Amino acid sequence: MWAFDRGGYGYSDLLGLEIGMTSTLPFLHTAFLETLTEKLKQDDRFEALLAGGSMVHGGFDEHSDIDLVPVVRSDAYAQVLDERREIAGNLGNLLSAFTGEHVGEPRLLICLYGPELLHVDWRDAWTRFRRL
């Protein structure tokens, strides 16, 4: 299972993610998600990792991007926001990373990994979360 939930918020149930979900994804995407999950699990600033886009709604294929929302502890939000490009760079061979002002989403971090191109969007990147 690559989506994790350190804080017991029940995100996996909310999104319908199940253990083994990555077995239906293309190899490139699966390998990235498994590496990402292991690295983020080692960083206690991250509470959970949510999936979005076609990974959740359907239609995901080898040309799809990966839409992710990492949930960060409130006290670590500013630090993670400042370090988000560095964090993204530690997840793989980052070719380019830029924010989404051009699409009206300045907190979106668009990452391109390679050499085999993989597009990863950190949707609503590094969102704070308050337990209800």
C-alpha positions as CSV (number, residue, x, y, z in Angstrom):
1,M,0.0,0.0,0.0
2,W,1.6,3.3,-1.0
3,A,-1.0,5.7,0.4
4,F,-0.3,6.0,4.1
5,D,-2.1,7.5,7.1
6,R,0.1,8.1,10.1
7,G,-2.5,10.0,12.0
8,G,-5.5,7.6,11.9
9,Y,-7.6,10.0,9.8
10,G,-9.1,7.2,7.7
11,Y,-8.0,8.7,4.3
12,S,-7.5,5.3,2.7
13,D,-11.2,4.5,3.4
14,L,-12.2,7.9,2.2
15,L,-10.6,7.5,-1.2
16,G,-11.3,3.8,-1.6
17,L,-7.5,3.0,-1.8
18,E,-6.7,-0.6,-1.0
19,I,-3.6,-2.6,-0.4
20,G,-2.3,-3.7,-3.8
21,M,-3.9,-0.8,-5.7
22,T,-0.6,-0.1,-7.4
23,S,-0.7,-3.5,-9.0
24,T,-3.1,-2.0,-11.6
25,L,-0.9,0.9,-12.4
26,P,1.9,1.1,-15.0
27,F,5.3,0.0,-13.7
28,L,6.9,3.5,-13.9
29,H,4.1,5.0,-11.8
30,T,4.1,2.1,-9.3
31,A,7.9,2.3,-8.8
32,F,7.7,6.1,-8.2
33,L,4.8,5.7,-5.7
34,E,6.5,3.0,-3.8
35,T,9.8,5.0,-3.5
36,L,7.8,8.1,-2.6
37,T,5.8,6.4,0.1
38,E,8.9,4.9,1.8
39,K,10.7,8.2,1.8
40,L,7.7,10.2,3.2
41,K,7.0,7.5,5.8
42,Q,10.5,8.3,7.2
43,D,9.7,12.0,7.5
44,D,7.4,12.6,10.5
45,R,6.3,16.0,9.1
46,F,4.0,14.1,6.8
47,E,0.7,12.8,8.2
48,A,-0.8,11.2,5.1
49,L,-0.7,11.0,1.4
50,L,-3.8,11.3,-0.7
51,A,-4.3,10.5,-4.3
52,G,-6.5,12.3,-6.8
53,G,-7.3,12.7,-10.4
54,S,-7.6,9.7,-12.7
55,M,-6.0,7.5,-10.2
56,V,-9.1,7.8,-8.1
57,H,-11.8,8.7,-10.7
58,G,-10.7,6.2,-13.4
59,G,-9.1,6.3,-16.8
60,F,-5.5,6.1,-15.5
61,D,-3.1,4.8,-18.0
62,E,0.7,4.9,-18.9
63,H,0.3,8.5,-20.1
64,S,-1.4,9.8,-17.0
65,D,0.1,12.1,-14.5
66,I,0.0,11.4,-10.8
67,D,-2.0,13.8,-8.7
68,L,-1.1,13.8,-5.0
69,V,-1.9,15.8,-1.9
70,P,0.5,15.3,1.0
71,V,-0.9,16.2,4.4
72,V,1.6,17.9,6.6
73,R,1.6,18.6,10.3
74,S,0.5,22.1,11.0
75,D,3.7,23.0,12.9
76,A,5.8,21.8,9.9
77,Y,3.8,23.5,7.2
78,A,6.0,26.5,6.7
79,Q,9.2,24.5,6.7
80,V,7.9,21.9,4.2
81,L,6.5,24.7,2.0
82,D,9.9,26.3,1.9
83,E,11.6,22.9,1.2
84,R,9.1,21.5,-1.3
85,R,11.4,21.6,-4.3
86,E,14.2,20.0,-2.4
87,I,11.8,17.3,-1.1
88,A,10.5,16.7,-4.6
89,G,14.2,16.4,-5.8
90,N,14.9,13.7,-3.3
91,L,12.1,11.5,-4.6
92,G,13.7,10.7,-8.0
93,N,15.5,12.2,-10.9
94,L,13.8,15.6,-11.0
95,L,14.2,17.3,-14.4
96,S,12.0,20.3,-13.6
97,A,9.7,21.7,-10.9
98,F,7.6,24.8,-11.1
99,T,4.5,26.2,-9.4
100,G,1.1,26.5,-11.0
101,E,0.5,30.2,-11.2
102,H,-0.1,29.8,-15.0
103,V,-3.1,27.6,-14.2
104,G,-4.3,29.8,-11.3
105,E,-3.0,27.4,-8.6
106,P,0.1,29.0,-7.0
107,R,0.4,26.2,-4.3
108,L,0.5,23.5,-7.0
109,L,4.0,22.1,-7.6
110,I,4.3,20.5,-11.0
111,C,7.2,18.0,-11.2
112,L,8.7,16.3,-14.2
113,Y,10.9,13.3,-13.5
114,G,13.0,11.3,-16.0
115,P,14.7,10.1,-18.1
116,E,11.5,8.2,-18.8
117,L,9.1,11.1,-18.4
118,L,6.8,11.1,-15.4
119,H,4.6,14.1,-14.5
120,V,3.6,14.4,-10.9
121,D,1.3,17.2,-9.6
122,W,1.4,18.0,-5.9
123,R,-2.2,19.3,-5.8
124,D,-3.0,21.9,-3.3
125,A,0.6,21.2,-2.4
126,W,1.6,20.8,1.2
127,T,-1.9,21.5,2.6
128,R,-2.3,22.1,6.3
129,F,-4.8,19.8,8.0
130,R,-6.7,20.2,11.2
131,R,-8.2,17.2,12.8
132,L,-12.0,17.5,13.1
